[in-house]
């Protein structure tokens, strides 16, 4: 009789602890992917990508992880490899995440160190800042929590960095 009363609470406790552990794991995977995406986006070889995105879509480009093509495929695939178990973008622990890269633009080109006029505040449009946002929809396994929050929780990271070009 006591087991029948305590078992639902024990299961809820176990599943809740598992969800909390998974949330920390995915938070770390998303943060690592965002750091890698920012590291790649800030590098000199990506200046052409920034210019392409600025001239075509106003400085913002998004892609699912792993990338299936598009202007930021290199950035997204490098981010996917960061959380991969097999060294390939397709093996990423956060497959299905969305990666958004935002360049500050001026006259259809990405703002660079030489065109920023010394402005370094990432909140200002004339700075040479690059922003990377990564969002992953984590599915909960705790039945009660699924009903309360709707089944998924968005794990998000938003980072800024200065262009190295």
Buried (B, 14 or more C-beta within 10 A) or exposed (E): EEEEEEEEEEEBEEBBEEBEEBBEBBBBBBBBBBBBBBBBBBBEEBBEBBBBBBBEEEBBBBBBBBBEEBBBBBBBBBBBBBBBEEEEBEBBBBBEBBBBBBBBBBEEBBBBEEBBEEBEEBEEEBBBBBBBBBBBBBEBEBEEBBEEEEEEBEBBBEBBBBBBB
